[in-house]
Amino acid sequence: MSTFTIILIVIAIGLVGAVLAYRRARGLVGRDGVKLHSRPTYHASFVACWGMIPSLLVLAVWLIAAPIVISADVRGNFPEGVLAQSDLTEDLAYGIVESMGSGLRVLPEDERARVTEATPVEDVADLLRNRGIPIASAAADWMVPLAIQLNSMQIWSQWAMTAAVLLVALAGVALAYRRIAPRLRARNNVERIVTGALIAASSIAIMTTVGIVFSMLFETIDFFSRISPAEFFFGTVWEPRFSSAGSTGSAGSFGFIPLLAGTLYIGAVAMIIAVPIGLFAAIYMAEYADNRTRSIVKPLLEVLAGIPTIVYGFFALVTVGPFLRDLSAEISGLVTGNYASFIEAQSVLTAGLVMAIMLIPFVSSLSDDIITSVPQSLRDGSLGLGATRSETIKRVILPAALPGIVSALLLTASRAIGETMIVVLAAGVAANLTLNPFEPMTTITVKIVAQLTGDLEFNSPQTLVAFALGMTLFVITLCLNIYALYIVRKYKEQYE
């Protein structure tokens, strides 16, 4: 029985229990002058919660723990020669056993019965290939018994999980149903359950942040144990190179400054273009446009936010970059007579311009919501004192909305700093350190992707540096978000 089917059955059990509980609670109303502490709907919710929540928790724990236990049991039966090799070799062998066991599960009963522990791996591979299931050429005879063992353990685990989950669901409904009584504080119990669910939901962001930090922290520490932090944070040359096996030469240069400069430079160009356009668009939509115009303009602007960034990258590569290059060649020809372009197709300007187009809806939409949230009484008071509409916007509305606008701009800057695909296609991958916006540069995120591309093990500085870059970028964006909150709290004013 599939996991989805189990969940549907658990929900059905909970709903049936809720209906029965509702009817029983309704039957207690008015009997011998007894008054219920909670309404029948709370009794129904109480029984449904006891039927669904514990059983779904058992299901979740089982789905997490069962593969770990099965994997440990199967790996323990690997030959000593395989266990003595690297973890990568062991994982590869287990992957072959797992694919073979999954293939055996889909075979017809008669063909599956022909596979025994003594069956040669070539015969098993032929059976599976006839069913369209490829098996790696590295498969060996000792994997067949383990595949059979894995298959039987997974089948047993699935049936045991189904039985355990359904029994817990039925037991929960039965126990909760028996507790229904006039003085049962069903409402209090349901509210505690809802409160716990809300606390768990609000904790997801915190736990996610903690998980992100710890997923990078230990690898970052490993990197800095091999490369000096001073060399990383203050180096001006980025040239990591993979040393050959047994080589004792330098592992390359890991200067962070060119990547940081490219990230901030491209982000600054994008913000310089996007902020005025987005802010002016927000002011127009909030203060000048009528309802019909606003209903058309705002959705059209927000469509830009839904375009995938790779599409913006294609637009930069095919249209914007060549246009700027050809335009610079024409300008150079008119001025000097030499039709040599001074703007490269992949440059800081190209990436910043296209990224600005992507950021405009973020600035305009956030700023529009903030401006429209300014109380109407402030507008009426300013206009009543004789100020014009433009003076009201400049001297009343924008100062009132300034903390929110600054916060929105900082959040938009965090979005610009984390962009990858536009930079790859519009600015290139060269880690240059230059002030010329017409030359290519690259960003931190691009180099993270570059260092983790390919089949690599996390045992060399060239790979571990990606975690150091990710941790540094995380700290930068976190500082921006904290500063945005600080700005809001410091300058926020309360309006009635």
Secondary structure as UniProt FT lines:
FT   HELIX           3..28
FT   TURN            29..30
FT   HELIX           31..33
FT   HELIX           40..75
FT   TURN            76..77
FT   HELIX           80..83
FT   HELIX           87..106
FT   HELIX           109..113
FT   TURN            117..118
FT   HELIX           121..130
FT   TURN            131..132
FT   TURN            137..138
FT   TURN            141..142
FT   HELIX           143..178
FT   TURN            182..183
FT   HELIX           186..224
FT   TURN            225..226
FT   HELIX           229..234
FT   STRAND          238..240
FT   TURN            245..246
FT   STRAND          252..254
FT   HELIX           257..283
FT   HELIX           284..288
FT   HELIX           291..303
FT   HELIX           304..306
FT   HELIX           309..315
FT   HELIX           316..320
FT   HELIX           321..336
FT   HELIX           348..372
FT   HELIX           376..384
FT   TURN            385..386
FT   HELIX           389..392
FT   HELIX           393..397
FT   HELIX           398..417
FT   HELIX           421..426
FT   TURN            437..438
FT   HELIX           444..451
FT   HELIX           461..491
//
